[in-house]
């Protein structure tokens, strides 16, 4: 039997390996600003239902389904002191909300999930800094309920394509203001659009953990055999 997967059509029962995020819509941006008391992270853009946030399309790997993602930020995260161009992110009580849905809207979708995002680090040193984060799932339905059940935490990351100091945002520019420069310069700022990202289901056990599990099964089997012989 051959199953044809069409964009926008959800297929139940097919394992999802990851969700790949595409570019955010034109006009959306992640902004880094040095206020003198710290380097803040903010976002600009308009959400489908109104309000400020990032919006773009995503692709559900394996299933072959396209959907929509949104990020909405309440509060002001800041950057901590860097180590080798990697900045820890201080959430400062901020709430970054993530939603992903298949269909025309979040409210009508039967295949959706979302939750709160904790930004952990920002890796600088280029025109495409990467933000690493952890998603805590607060709602889930349809094809996402197995890989992203409510209460689960999952790893995610996304890349920001910084805009040039002059000209139009697009491919990684040669003339851009780095996050390092902003961090060291009061009043400085830089911004860019979300160019890509990925969201993974719960982490697979480490090889060491699998080995321990295997040894536990072997031990259990040995005990059963010993008891059977007795």
HUJO-V611307 format. One record per residue. N is the residue number from 1. PSI is psi in whole degrees, -180 to 180 (NA if undefined). Layout:
n:psi
N:PSI
N:PSI
This chain:
n:psi
1:136
2:130
3:122
4:129
5:120
6:143
7:133
8:-5
9:122
10:139
11:115
12:150
13:0
14:124
15:139
16:124
17:-36
18:167
19:126
20:126
21:135
22:-176
23:144
24:159
25:158
26:134
27:-19
28:148
29:151
30:128
31:135
32:123
33:131
34:112
35:-3
36:-28
37:4
38:165
39:114
40:153
41:130
42:169
43:150
44:156
45:173
46:126
47:156
48:-39
49:11
50:162
51:172
52:134
53:-180
54:143
55:142
56:-180
57:151
58:166
59:127
60:106
61:148
62:-49
63:-32
64:34
65:136
66:144
67:-171
68:137
69:153
70:148
71:132
72:131
73:130
74:119
75:-172
76:96
77:154
78:163
79:138
80:-174
81:132
82:156
83:114
84:50
85:12
86:120
87:128
88:148
89:129
90:116
91:-28
92:36
93:5
94:158
95:119
96:114
97:133
98:137
99:143
100:130
101:153
102:124
103:-168
104:-23
105:159
106:-42
107:-26
108:-6
109:142
110:2
111:92
112:160
113:160
114:177
115:-162
116:141
117:130
118:112
119:134
120:-47
121:157
122:123
123:117
124:-163
125:2
126:-179
127:-2
128:69
129:148
130:137
131:126
132:147
133:169
134:128
135:129
136:114
137:129
138:-14
139:148
140:144
141:166
142:-133
143:-13
144:-7
145:-21
146:-50
147:-29
148:65
149:158
150:133
151:-14
152:149
153:138
154:150
155:144
156:155
157:155
158:154
159:138
160:127
161:103
162:143
163:153
164:159
165:-22
166:141
167:-166
168:142
169:143
170:-121
171:159
172:121
173:163
174:-25
175:92
176:163
177:119
178:161
179:-36
180:-45
181:-42
182:-44
183:-34
184:-4
185:109
186:133
187:-8
188:160
189:158
190:156
191:165
192:169
193:157
194:115
195:-29
196:168
197:171
198:149
199:123
200:150
201:-175
202:141
203:142
204:142
205:141
206:154
207:-39
208:-39
209:-38
210:-40
211:-40
212:-40
213:-42
214:-43
215:-33
216:-40
217:-40
218:-43
219:-44
220:-42
221:-40
222:-41
223:-40
224:-44
225:-41
226:-45
227:-37
228:-42
229:-35
230:NA
